[in-house]
Amino acid sequence: VQLVESGGGLVQPGGSLTLSCAASTITFSSYAMSWHRQAPGKERELVAIISSSGGTTNYADYVKGRFTISRDDAKNTVYLQMNSLEPEDTAVYYCRAARARVYWGQGTQVTVSS
């Protein structure tokens, strides 16, 4: 499974970005998908996760109410809508696919700065 993230960039505080992660597998709908991030000098941390059915989502406390994870199984794509961005959200964002094995994308940089 190959995962390719896109949509990162530079945004001002309070702004919004939508990240996309496209997967190269016809069994995409059977994978639980998640977004993680890693800031310089820090460990990678979970941001949000969505079940294979899309019926269950969970978020880290520090993004609840600001970020929304969703998936489009017809497009083999998972999204992360990020609103009210803060400088502390600056990090490389990675998507992950999990079933029997775990797969990671290469990451996309998000920088929140004025």
N, C-alpha and C positions, 0 to 999 in steps of 0.2 A: 504494500500500500504506500503510495506516495502522496504527501500532503503539501500543498503550496498555499502559503498565506499571502495576502495582499491587503492594501488599504491603509497601511501605516503612513506616518508622516509627521509634520510639525503642525501643531495646533495651539491656539492661545488658551489660557485658562478659561474655563466655562464653555469651551467649544465642544464639538462632537466629531466623532469618527466612527466609521463602520468597517470592521475588519471582516475579511472573507477567507475561508479555507476550503480549497477545492481538493477532493480526494479522487484518486485514480483506482477506484474499485467498484465493481458492479454490486457488491454486497454492502455498500455504504450504510444502508438502512439498519443493518444488524450491529453497527458499532455505536457504543456510547462515545460521545464527542465532548471535548473539553478545551477550554482556553486556560493557558498558564502565562505567567510573566516572570521576567527576571531583570531586576534593576542592577546596575553596576555595583559589585561588591556584596550582593545579596544572593540568597538562594532562590531557586525557581519556586514559585508559589501558584497554587490553584486560584483561578479567578472565577470560573463558572463552568458548570457541567450540564449536559443535557442527555437524557436517556436515549436508547436506541429507538424507542417509540416516539420520542419527543414529548411524552406526557409529563415528564418530571424534569425540573430544573433546580439547580442549587447554586448559590452565589456565596462568595467570600463576603464577610460582613462589610469590608471596606468598599465594596462596589454595589451593595444592595440598594436598589432604588435609582441607580445611575446607569448600570449596564444591563443589557438584555441579550441572552444567548438564544439563538433559534437555528433551525435547520430546514433545508429544502432537499428532501431525498431524491426528488426528480432531477435535481442539478448536482447531486453529490457534494453539497456545499453546506458548511456551517458558518454562521455569522456571529459577530459580537458587535452590537450597537452600543457605543460608549457616549454618554452624555455627561454634561457638567464636569468635564475633565479637569483634573487638578495636577499641579506639577509633580505630586507624588505618584501619579499614574505613569510617569515616564519609565519606560522599560522596553525590552524586546518581548513581544508577545508571540507565543507558540500555540499551535493547536495540536491536539493529541487525539488519536483514535484508539479505542481499547475494545478488545474482544478477548480472544484467547491470548493474543499478543498485543503489545503496545507499539504504536507508531507515532513519530514526532515530525512536525514540519521544521523548516529551516529558520523560521521566525521572521517577524517584521517589526521594525523599530517604530515606536510611538514616542514622540517628544512633546511634552506640554510645557510651553514657555512663552513668555511675553517678549 
